[in-house]
Amino acid sequence: NELLSGAYALVALTTRSDSLNCAGYEAIAYKKPIVLSDSETLKKFFNKGCLFTDNSSIDLESKLIDLMDNYDELVEDIATFKDDYNRNYLTMLNELVLLTP
């Protein structure tokens, strides 16, 4: 917990195009901006507070520079993402409870 809470940001890369990274959820929980691999699956789910890289060293370096240059905005965006995610999750849970006999 201390490691994540003290982190400036997170980087979680994958070569799996249909995978959601657990580190992405951790970034949301700790309101940390994150650099993720550029896959359609990740881009559809993580839509705020994230930057996407093609995983090459040149592009990763560029995204880390972008992260530093836009850090405050990305922190705000990931906090908004967390609020939206929590609200949507609670709505889905309430709908499930209403459907349960």
C-alpha positions in Angstrom: 0.0 0.0 0.0 2.8 2.5 0.9 4.5 1.8 -2.4 1.4 2.6 -4.5 0.2 5.5 -2.3 3.7 7.1 -2.6 4.0 6.6 -6.3 4.0 9.5 -8.7 2.2 7.4 -11.4 1.9 3.8 -12.6 3.1 2.1 -15.8 1.4 -1.2 -16.8 2.2 -2.6 -20.2 0.9 -5.7 -21.9 1.1 -7.4 -25.2 -2.4 -9.0 -24.7 -4.9 -7.0 -26.7 -8.0 -8.3 -24.8 -6.6 -7.8 -21.3 -7.5 -5.4 -18.6 -4.5 -4.7 -16.3 -5.0 -5.1 -12.5 -2.6 -2.2 -12.2 -5.2 0.0 -13.9 -7.6 -0.7 -11.1 -4.9 0.0 -8.6 -4.2 3.3 -10.3 -7.9 4.2 -10.0 -8.0 3.2 -6.3 -5.0 5.3 -5.5 -5.9 8.1 -7.9 -2.6 7.8 -9.8 -2.2 8.6 -13.5 -1.2 5.6 -15.5 0.5 4.8 -18.7 -1.1 1.7 -20.4 -0.5 -0.2 -23.6 -2.4 1.1 -26.6 -5.1 -1.6 -27.0 -8.8 -1.0 -27.9 -9.9 -2.9 -24.8 -7.8 -0.7 -22.4 -8.8 2.5 -24.2 -12.5 1.6 -24.0 -12.3 1.0 -20.2 -9.7 3.5 -19.0 -10.9 6.7 -20.5 -9.6 9.4 -18.1 -6.3 9.9 -16.3 -4.5 7.6 -18.7 -2.0 7.8 -21.5 -1.5 5.0 -24.0 1.8 3.8 -25.5 2.7 1.4 -28.4 5.2 -0.1 -25.9 8.2 1.0 -27.8 10.9 2.7 -25.8 10.7 5.9 -27.8 6.9 6.2 -27.4 7.1 5.2 -23.7 9.6 7.9 -23.1 7.3 10.4 -24.9 4.3 9.3 -22.8 6.3 9.7 -19.5 7.2 13.2 -20.6 3.6 13.9 -21.4 2.6 12.5 -18.0 5.0 14.9 -16.2 4.0 17.9 -18.3 0.2 17.2 -17.7 0.4 15.6 -14.3 -2.1 17.9 -12.4 -4.7 17.4 -15.1 -4.2 13.7 -15.2 -4.6 13.4 -11.4 -7.9 15.3 -11.7 -9.0 13.1 -14.5 -8.2 9.8 -12.7 -10.0 11.1 -9.6 -13.1 11.9 -11.8 -12.7 8.4 -13.4 -12.8 6.9 -9.9 -15.9 8.8 -8.9 -17.6 7.8 -12.2 -16.5 4.2 -11.8 -17.8 4.0 -8.2 -21.1 5.6 -9.1 -21.6 3.2 -12.0 -20.6 0.2 -9.9 -23.1 1.1 -7.2 -25.8 1.6 -9.7 -25.2 -1.9 -11.2 -25.1 -3.4 -7.7 -28.4 -1.7 -6.8 -30.0 -3.0 -10.1 -28.8 -6.6 -9.2 -30.3 -6.3 -5.7 -33.6 -5.2 -7.2 -33.6 -8.2 -9.6 -32.9 -10.7 -6.8 -36.1 -12.4 -5.5 
